[in-house]
């Protein structure tokens, strides 16, 4: 057993030491308590509420609409980052615990199967250690060459990634955790394992093979019009980070577990099972993005440009030029509650029936229909990958005009949206930022148009 903090950190964060069941159990209990204490602190700082053990059994979507409803936008991503080291420690220690118990190191993949992870940890905590005569191979054998192993690894990893893309997106209509977390992790683990199986490579070489494999998956997806480049670029930071963890694990499995190659087939079973289990995840509850601007004019002068505004100049912002839908003009048919506002974007028009009409004070509307949220980059014209239809949806919006003491107006705009993409903590970063940029484009335009009509003194 480790005797000081440095030895505990080496046990948790490296592959240097075997993990017996006592160390595994003590580490598990201690790390759970540490993780819980960190979650309690973060949630209290963000919401002034107490995080309870039972909250771990709720989905992120449920928590975002209940306990975390009043949390600052950064809290979910911070909680996700806080969880990452614990995920890595759990996977790496489970791999070494399985080897110490004479089982396949691929048992560690059960961390990605909801429910099965707890059963796996319980079993590993109970299994006794077994003496192993399997040597650790750390140096390349001179008669082996890198290229054949690299080609085999990339081909297998790319085939797995494309199969999961087809199965999850086109078979199950799901953009879930198994696709965005499980798949890049297993791709990294499988490619590094196959690469190092015959050619024990360096850690950097194994990471390069992982990156090449992910690039091949993305390239084929774009070339076949299965996905566009914009969505893939958004997913890239998450996929690369998770894939790097998988590659580190796969390399160590190859160097320490010289059992039958068939053990790696467990990776091919875990992912589809996980995808089936998380296919019915509900959309996030409505999430509000609020923006504001101060206009040097009265609320009455601002109002007419809130209900409808003239065409905007083409945007210079890189985010809009990259393909994200942007507002171009707004028009209204009718007046009062029941009128229909049309906010025309670069990809089509939002149809917005008016639900609150309070001139000079408040305009609220539902979103009946909406155009695609972005125009994908692709060598083909007008591709329509599934994520453009219903996975990111605005539900309602509102403008509030607040008269200030100096005769000016604070104009506030809110949009409530939902999404069916996991992990929600990652994708709401894009949702909040992009909707905020859209808000600012509209609010600045209303400000400029309104102030240009002021009488010149």
TINU-591844 format. One record per residue (C-alpha): residue number from 0; x, z, y. Coordinates in pm, 1 decimal. Layout:
BEGIN
NUM;X;Z;Y
...
END
This chain:
BEGIN
0;0.0;0.0;0.0
1;125.7;-69.2;354.5
2;266.2;233.0;534.2
3;239.6;133.1;900.5
4;57.5;-106.7;1131.5
5;322.8;-378.5;1106.1
6;292.3;-385.6;727.7
7;-86.3;-395.3;750.2
8;-66.6;-692.1;988.6
9;166.0;-874.2;749.3
10;-79.1;-808.0;467.7
11;-371.4;-938.9;671.1
12;-222.8;-1231.6;860.1
13;38.9;-1379.8;627.5
14;62.1;-1490.3;266.2
15;371.0;-1279.7;195.2
16;208.8;-1010.7;-17.1
17;-18.9;-993.1;-317.2
18;-347.3;-812.6;-259.1
19;-460.6;-561.7;-521.0
20;-816.0;-436.5;-534.3
21;-739.5;-110.6;-353.2
22;-577.0;-288.5;-58.7
23;-860.2;-542.2;-58.2
24;-1131.1;-275.7;-51.5
25;-961.7;-56.5;211.0
26;-887.0;-359.0;429.8
27;-1242.8;-482.9;397.2
28;-1394.6;-152.9;503.8
29;-1146.8;-103.3;787.8
30;-1182.2;-455.9;923.4
31;-1562.5;-442.2;905.4
32;-1556.5;-125.7;1115.2
33;-1310.7;-281.9;1361.8
34;-1518.4;-598.6;1388.8
35;-1835.4;-396.2;1440.0
36;-1672.4;-181.3;1710.0
37;-1559.5;-495.4;1894.6
38;-1907.9;-649.1;1870.7
39;-2067.1;-330.0;1999.9
40;-1830.4;-323.7;2298.2
41;-1875.3;-691.7;2385.9
42;-2255.0;-682.6;2355.8
43;-2274.8;-361.8;2559.5
44;-2058.8;-510.7;2835.5
45;-2268.2;-827.4;2840.0
46;-2620.9;-690.0;2795.2
47;-2608.6;-306.1;2816.0
48;-2770.2;-301.4;2469.7
49;-2649.5;-149.9;2142.8
50;-2544.7;-392.1;1869.2
51;-2681.0;-269.3;1535.0
52;-2574.2;-344.7;1178.8
53;-2911.7;-508.1;1114.6
54;-2836.8;-765.9;1384.7
55;-2592.8;-934.2;1145.0
56;-2888.4;-1040.3;932.0
57;-3047.5;-1236.4;1219.7
58;-2964.8;-1595.9;1302.3
59;-2775.0;-1685.1;1617.4
60;-3086.9;-1862.9;1743.7
61;-3296.3;-1546.9;1702.4
62;-3035.4;-1326.5;1868.4
63;-2996.8;-1567.5;2159.6
64;-3366.7;-1533.5;2237.2
65;-3394.2;-1156.6;2182.5
66;-3101.6;-920.3;2211.1
67;-2869.5;-1171.7;2380.7
68;-3138.0;-1330.3;2600.5
69;-3002.0;-1171.4;2919.1
70;-2636.1;-1209.6;2821.9
71;-2397.5;-1411.0;3039.7
72;-2337.8;-1764.0;2903.8
73;-1982.1;-1678.0;2796.7
74;-2083.3;-1395.9;2559.4
75;-2171.0;-1610.4;2256.7
76;-1842.0;-1804.9;2267.3
77;-1644.9;-1481.9;2316.2
78;-1816.6;-1327.2;2013.3
79;-1733.1;-1639.3;1812.4
80;-1365.7;-1624.7;1914.1
81;-1355.1;-1254.8;1826.9
82;-1484.8;-1340.9;1477.9
83;-1221.7;-1607.8;1404.5
84;-928.6;-1379.0;1308.2
85;-1156.2;-1179.8;1077.4
86;-1268.9;-1502.9;912.1
87;-907.6;-1603.7;854.3
88;-810.0;-1261.3;719.3
89;-1106.5;-1257.7;483.6
90;-1030.7;-1603.0;345.1
91;-655.3;-1554.2;306.4
92;-689.7;-1208.6;148.6
93;-960.6;-1332.5;-88.2
94;-729.6;-1611.6;-202.6
95;-448.7;-1365.4;-281.2
96;-688.0;-1114.6;-436.6
97;-821.8;-1386.0;-669.8
98;-467.1;-1480.0;-773.2
99;-376.4;-1114.8;-823.3
100;-680.1;-1082.7;-1052.3
101;-584.0;-1392.1;-1249.9
102;-860.3;-1606.6;-1103.3
103;-850.5;-1935.6;-916.1
104;-746.8;-1914.5;-551.1
105;-1033.6;-2152.3;-472.8
106;-1269.9;-1856.1;-497.9
107;-1191.5;-1804.9;-130.5
108;-1421.4;-2097.9;-46.9
109;-1724.6;-1885.9;-126.5
110;-1678.8;-1742.8;223.4
111;-1865.3;-2051.6;344.4
112;-2171.7;-2007.7;121.9
113;-2437.1;-1782.4;280.1
114;-2504.0;-1482.1;59.3
115;-2242.9;-1579.6;-201.7
116;-1963.7;-1449.1;21.4
117;-2083.7;-1090.4;-19.2
118;-2111.9;-1123.5;-397.3
119;-1764.0;-1277.1;-412.7
120;-1610.0;-992.7;-212.1
121;-1781.2;-734.2;-433.0
122;-1649.1;-898.6;-750.3
123;-1296.4;-929.8;-612.2
124;-1300.4;-562.9;-513.6
125;-1376.5;-468.8;-875.0
126;-1148.9;-702.8;-1074.2
127;-823.4;-542.3;-1198.1
128;-482.7;-694.2;-1128.4
129;-321.2;-913.6;-1388.4
130;45.5;-990.1;-1424.9
131;120.4;-1349.0;-1333.9
132;406.7;-1560.2;-1454.5
133;325.1;-1848.5;-1223.2
134;627.0;-1923.6;-1003.4
135;601.0;-1991.8;-632.0
136;747.0;-2333.3;-557.9
137;872.6;-2359.7;-200.6
138;1118.3;-2652.3;-199.3
139;1049.3;-3020.7;-268.9
140;1167.9;-3158.0;-598.5
141;1416.4;-3438.7;-543.3
142;1251.5;-3687.1;-776.6
143;922.0;-3678.5;-584.7
144;831.1;-3878.1;-278.1
145;601.1;-3790.0;6.5
146;405.3;-4114.3;53.9
147;212.0;-4125.7;-277.8
148;104.5;-3763.6;-238.2
149;8.0;-3820.5;124.9
150;-200.7;-4128.1;41.6
151;-382.3;-3946.8;-239.0
152;-451.0;-3645.7;-16.6
153;-582.3;-3849.9;275.6
154;-801.6;-4066.2;51.2
155;-955.8;-3764.2;-121.8
156;-1009.2;-3570.2;200.3
157;-1160.7;-3869.7;381.9
158;-1393.8;-3941.4;91.0
159;-1509.5;-3579.4;93.6
160;-1566.5;-3581.9;470.4
161;-1763.6;-3906.6;470.2
162;-1969.9;-3796.8;171.9
163;-2060.7;-3472.4;348.5
164;-2146.7;-3660.7;667.7
165;-2381.4;-3887.2;473.9
166;-2531.1;-3604.7;267.0
167;-2580.7;-3356.3;549.9
168;-2683.4;-3586.5;836.3
169;-2857.9;-3874.0;662.1
170;-2969.3;-3693.8;347.4
171;-3071.1;-3350.8;477.8
172;-3112.8;-3432.9;850.7
173;-2894.5;-3130.7;927.9
174;-2608.4;-3070.9;1169.9
175;-2534.3;-2724.3;1037.0
176;-2252.3;-2483.8;965.0
177;-2158.8;-2659.9;642.6
178;-2091.1;-2980.2;837.5
179;-1907.9;-2842.6;1141.6
180;-1731.4;-2543.5;980.8
181;-1728.5;-2583.8;604.5
182;-1643.8;-2952.9;589.7
183;-1333.0;-2954.4;815.3
184;-1208.6;-2636.4;644.5
185;-1243.6;-2783.1;295.5
186;-1097.2;-3116.1;410.6
187;-792.5;-2928.2;538.0
188;-766.6;-2717.8;222.7
189;-812.2;-3008.3;-18.4
190;-574.5;-3248.5;156.3
191;-299.2;-2987.9;194.6
192;-347.8;-2879.8;-167.1
193;-321.8;-3232.4;-308.7
194;-31.1;-3316.2;-78.0
195;167.8;-3008.8;-180.0
196;68.7;-3026.6;-544.4
197;334.7;-3287.8;-620.5
198;539.1;-3272.5;-301.5
199;579.2;-2916.2;-167.4
200;579.6;-3000.4;203.1
201;642.3;-2800.4;514.7
202;358.0;-2634.6;703.0
203;383.1;-2890.9;984.2
204;370.0;-3183.1;738.8
205;57.9;-3034.5;581.2
206;-107.6;-3003.5;923.9
207;-18.5;-3363.9;1003.7
208;-188.9;-3480.3;685.2
209;-498.4;-3279.7;779.9
210;-508.2;-3439.7;1125.4
211;-462.1;-3786.7;978.4
212;-749.7;-3724.9;737.7
213;-985.5;-3607.3;1012.4
214;-885.8;-3912.1;1218.2
215;-969.7;-4138.6;923.1
216;-1312.2;-3977.0;882.7
217;-1383.1;-4020.3;1254.3
218;-1254.6;-4378.3;1252.8
219;-1473.6;-4482.4;961.8
220;-1775.9;-4308.3;1117.4
221;-1727.8;-4505.2;1440.2
222;-1650.5;-4833.2;1261.8
223;-1967.3;-4809.8;1051.9
224;-2184.5;-4699.1;1348.0
225;-2265.2;-4374.2;1165.8
226;-2149.6;-4178.7;1472.6
227;-2027.5;-4247.6;1822.6
228;-1700.4;-4144.4;1979.1
229;-1852.4;-3906.8;2237.0
230;-2004.3;-3675.4;1977.7
231;-1688.3;-3686.1;1766.9
232;-1474.6;-3594.4;2067.9
233;-1700.2;-3297.1;2137.0
234;-1668.4;-3180.2;1776.6
235;-1292.5;-3242.9;1759.9
236;-1164.3;-2906.3;1896.2
237;-1377.2;-2715.1;1647.4
238;-1292.9;-2944.2;1354.9
239;-918.9;-2937.4;1425.2
240;-906.1;-2560.3;1463.2
241;-1102.4;-2495.8;1143.1
242;-917.1;-2774.1;959.0
243;-582.6;-2616.5;1048.7
244;-694.8;-2291.8;885.8
245;-798.9;-2483.5;573.8
246;-467.9;-2670.4;558.5
247;-270.8;-2345.8;574.4
248;-478.7;-2207.4;288.8
249;-461.5;-2526.0;78.3
250;-83.9;-2542.5;105.9
251;-48.0;-2185.9;-14.9
252;-283.3;-2247.4;-304.3
253;-73.3;-2545.2;-412.7
254;247.1;-2342.5;-396.9
255;109.8;-2035.7;-574.0
256;-165.3;-2150.7;-806.4
257;-32.1;-2405.8;-1055.4
258;-343.5;-2389.1;-1267.2
259;-542.3;-2697.9;-1371.3
260;-618.6;-2950.4;-1100.2
261;-984.0;-2921.2;-1193.0
262;-1001.6;-2586.5;-1017.0
263;-1001.6;-2775.8;-688.5
264;-1334.5;-2927.8;-791.6
265;-1491.6;-2602.1;-679.8
266;-1444.9;-2733.9;-326.4
267;-1668.3;-3028.8;-411.2
268;-1947.3;-2796.2;-527.5
269;-1937.9;-2534.3;-252.7
270;-2002.8;-2771.4;37.1
271;-2321.1;-2943.2;-88.5
272;-2461.1;-2608.0;-197.7
273;-2390.8;-2463.0;145.0
274;-2544.5;-2766.6;316.1
275;-2866.3;-2730.9;117.0
276;-2889.2;-2361.7;204.5
277;-2851.8;-2407.8;581.5
278;-3052.9;-2729.4;621.0
279;-3367.8;-2556.9;749.7
280;-3209.8;-2361.8;1033.1
281;-3456.2;-2338.2;1324.1
282;-3373.2;-2463.0;1673.1
283;-3237.1;-2214.7;1921.5
284;-3504.2;-2050.5;2130.9
285;-3530.0;-2180.6;2485.1
286;-3210.5;-2128.7;2682.2
287;-3223.1;-2135.9;3062.8
288;-2959.7;-2297.8;3281.8
289;-3004.3;-2210.2;3651.4
290;-2830.7;-2365.4;3952.0
291;-2878.2;-2332.0;4327.6
292;-2775.0;-2473.7;4662.4
293;-2839.6;-2382.2;5028.2
294;-2991.1;-2655.8;5245.6
295;-2990.7;-2651.3;5623.1
296;-3361.7;-2730.8;5655.2
297;-3699.8;-2561.5;5612.9
298;-3871.5;-2538.6;5270.0
299;-4137.2;-2784.0;5390.8
300;-3869.3;-3043.6;5469.1
301;-3700.5;-2989.9;5133.0
302;-4022.1;-3003.4;4929.5
303;-4090.5;-3376.4;4962.3
304;-3747.0;-3456.7;4818.8
305;-3794.3;-3212.7;4531.2
306;-4106.2;-3382.1;4398.4
307;-3939.6;-3724.0;4433.4
308;-3605.5;-3841.9;4561.1
309;-3452.3;-4184.2;4634.9
310;-3186.1;-4346.7;4415.9
311;-2849.2;-4174.4;4389.2
312;-2516.1;-4351.2;4413.5
313;-2342.7;-4424.5;4085.2
314;-2148.9;-4115.3;3974.3
315;-1774.1;-4080.3;3996.2
316;-1764.2;-3771.9;3769.9
317;-1571.8;-3842.0;3450.3
318;-1830.9;-3660.9;3239.2
319;-2102.8;-3908.4;3343.2
320;-1879.9;-4212.7;3327.3
321;-1794.2;-4107.4;2971.1
322;-2154.4;-4161.9;2864.0
323;-2346.6;-3840.6;2934.9
324;-2691.0;-3925.7;3073.7
325;-2719.9;-3874.1;3449.3
326;-3015.6;-3874.6;3692.0
327;-3068.7;-4183.1;3907.4
328;-3397.7;-4119.8;4092.7
329;-3728.9;-3934.4;4067.2
330;-4082.0;-4049.4;4141.0
331;-4424.0;-3886.5;4107.7
332;-4766.1;-4025.1;4025.0
333;-5043.6;-3814.2;4172.0
334;-5037.8;-3474.0;4340.0
335;-5101.8;-3120.3;4226.7
336;-5119.4;-2978.3;3876.4
337;-5169.2;-3264.5;3631.9
338;-4959.2;-3513.6;3830.0
339;-4674.6;-3672.2;3634.9
340;-4318.9;-3676.4;3759.5
341;-4071.8;-3929.6;3624.4
342;-3705.0;-3837.6;3649.8
343;-3518.6;-4156.1;3567.7
344;-3181.5;-4112.7;3397.0
345;-2918.6;-4364.8;3297.7
346;-3061.5;-4369.7;2942.9
347;-3432.3;-4369.8;3032.7
348;-3697.9;-4153.8;3198.4
349;-3804.9;-3793.5;3149.5
350;-4185.1;-3770.4;3161.7
351;-4272.7;-3440.8;3327.4
352;-4638.9;-3331.2;3365.7
353;-4668.3;-3085.6;3655.9
354;-4780.5;-2733.4;3558.4
355;-4725.3;-2548.6;3889.2
356;-4769.1;-2712.8;4232.1
357;-4704.7;-2475.8;4523.0
358;-4584.5;-2685.1;4818.5
359;-4281.3;-2541.0;4991.7
360;-4237.2;-2275.6;4723.1
361;-4241.0;-2381.6;4358.6
362;-4266.8;-2688.8;4138.0
363;-4276.2;-2644.9;3760.1
364;-4322.5;-2901.0;3483.7
365;-4307.9;-2950.9;3109.1
366;-4107.1;-3226.8;2945.0
367;-4339.2;-3451.2;2745.5
368;-4079.3;-3707.4;2642.1
369;-3710.6;-3751.2;2712.5
370;-3452.9;-4026.5;2672.1
371;-3132.6;-3993.4;2465.6
372;-2896.3;-3730.3;2610.2
373;-2601.6;-3967.6;2616.3
374;-2488.6;-4322.4;2561.2
375;-2244.7;-4321.2;2271.0
376;-1911.7;-4498.1;2279.3
377;-1907.4;-4756.1;2004.1
378;-1790.4;-5112.0;1935.6
379;-2155.2;-5188.8;1867.2
380;-2434.3;-5211.1;2121.0
381;-2706.1;-4946.3;2132.2
382;-2621.8;-4742.2;1825.5
383;-2858.5;-4454.2;1753.9
384;-2698.0;-4180.2;1542.4
385;-2948.1;-3909.3;1441.9
386;-2812.2;-3644.1;1679.2
387;-2951.7;-3843.0;1974.5
388;-3309.2;-3782.2;1861.8
389;-3443.3;-3426.8;1878.9
390;-3128.9;-3222.0;1820.7
391;-3089.5;-3149.2;2192.4
392;-3417.8;-3127.8;2380.6
393;-3525.7;-3017.8;2726.6
394;-3860.5;-2838.7;2716.1
395;-3944.1;-2755.4;3076.6
396;-3800.6;-2728.6;3425.8
397;-3865.9;-2568.7;3760.5
398;-3763.6;-2583.6;4125.9
399;-3795.1;-2277.5;4352.0
400;-3765.5;-2300.2;4729.9
401;-3671.7;-1972.7;4898.4
402;-3688.7;-1949.4;5278.2
403;-3382.6;-1782.6;5431.4
404;-3381.2;-1581.2;5751.4
405;-3177.7;-1838.9;5945.0
406;-3423.0;-2122.2;5884.9
407;-3238.8;-2261.2;5586.7
408;-3362.1;-2290.6;5226.7
409;-3207.8;-2185.7;4898.5
410;-3314.3;-2440.1;4640.0
411;-3293.1;-2320.3;4279.0
412;-3332.9;-2543.6;3975.3
413;-3381.4;-2429.5;3615.2
414;-3395.3;-2616.9;3287.0
415;-3499.6;-2462.4;2956.3
416;-3361.0;-2640.1;2651.4
417;-3321.2;-2597.4;2276.7
418;-3087.4;-2746.8;2018.2
419;-3065.0;-2784.4;1642.2
420;-2687.5;-2786.1;1613.3
421;-2471.9;-2515.0;1459.0
422;-2264.8;-2318.4;1532.8
423;-2488.3;-2258.1;1833.6
424;-2219.3;-2050.1;2005.9
425;-2003.1;-2363.5;2024.0
426;-2260.8;-2624.4;2118.2
427;-2431.3;-2423.2;2392.9
428;-2100.8;-2443.4;2580.0
429;-2157.5;-2816.2;2616.3
430;-2529.5;-2777.0;2680.9
431;-2486.2;-2524.1;2960.7
432;-2201.9;-2709.4;3130.0
433;-2359.4;-3055.2;3113.2
434;-2701.5;-2941.6;3233.9
435;-2529.5;-2750.9;3513.8
436;-2348.7;-3070.1;3619.6
437;-2678.1;-3261.3;3617.2
438;-2837.8;-2989.9;3828.8
439;-2559.5;-3005.3;4084.5
440;-2583.6;-3383.4;4110.2
441;-2956.6;-3359.2;4189.0
442;-2932.0;-3057.5;4420.1
443;-2648.2;-3206.2;4624.2
444;-2844.4;-3530.3;4659.2
445;-3158.2;-3348.2;4778.0
446;-2944.0;-3153.6;5025.5
447;-2779.7;-3469.4;5161.4
448;-3106.9;-3661.9;5195.4
449;-3292.8;-3370.1;5357.1
450;-3018.4;-3283.8;5603.0
451;-2976.8;-3648.6;5703.3
452;-3334.8;-3643.7;5834.9
453;-3278.5;-3352.5;6074.6
454;-3326.5;-3440.4;6442.4
455;-2995.1;-3485.0;6615.0
456;-2936.3;-3233.5;6896.2
END
